[in-house]
């Protein structure tokens, strides 16, 4: 347990940040699952893919995932959409 006021404040801030980060990662994963399922059903509309890309980009911007990870997710989504379109 923290004995110093600044350490206690840092602990409180870390808890809030952890909750925000967990919510953001959960939102990312849920959206990815929904997008992948929609693409697997054969719906390859631009709006479906754009929604997935948007959530991925926001997660990368907030630092929840690294930029290369975001690029990989987007690449795999677009590849899946191309396969489903055939």
N, C-alpha and C positions, 0 to 999 in steps of 0.2 A: 504494500500500500504506500502511496506517495506521502511523503512528509513535507514536501515543499509546495507552495501554492502554484508555482509555474508548472511543476510536474503534474499536479492534480488537474490543472487546466488542460495540459497537453493530453492527459488521459481522456478527459471529456471530449475534446476535439477529435481524438482518434476514434472514439466510439461512434461519433456522429458520421465521420468520414467512412468508417467501416460499413455502417448501415446504408449510406448512400451508394457506396461501391457495390455492395451485395445486391441492392435493388437494381442497379444499372446492369450488372452482369446477368441477373435473372431475366431482366427485360430483353437483353440481347439474345440469350439462349432461347427464350420462348418465341421471339420473333423469328429466329433462324429456323426453329422446328416448324413453325407455321408456314414459313416461306418454302422450305424444302418440301413439306407435305403438299402445298398448293402446286408446286412445280411438278411433283411426282404424279399428281392427278391429271396433269396435262395443261394446266392453266399457266401459260408463259407470257401473260400480258406485261407490258412495261411497268405498269403501276405496282404489280406484285413484286417485281425485282427491285424497283426503285425504293419501295418501302424497306426491303431488306438492306439495301445499300445504305439508306439513310440511317438506320439504327446502327449499322456497323461503323459508319463514319463518325457518328456521335460518340460511340463507345471509345473509338480510337482517339478522338479529340479530347475526351475527358481523362484519358490515360488508363482506361479499364483494360484495354488490350493494346498490344504494340502495333505499330503501323504495318509491319510486314504480315502480322497475323490478320489484320483487317484486309489487306490486299489479297491474302490467300483465301479468306472466306468469300470475298467478292468474286474472285476468279472461279472458285468452285461453284458458286451460285450461278454465274453466267454460263459456265460449261454445262451444268445440269439443265439449265433452261434451253440451251441449244440442242442438247440430246433429246429433251422432251418435245421440242418443236418438230423434230424429224418424224 
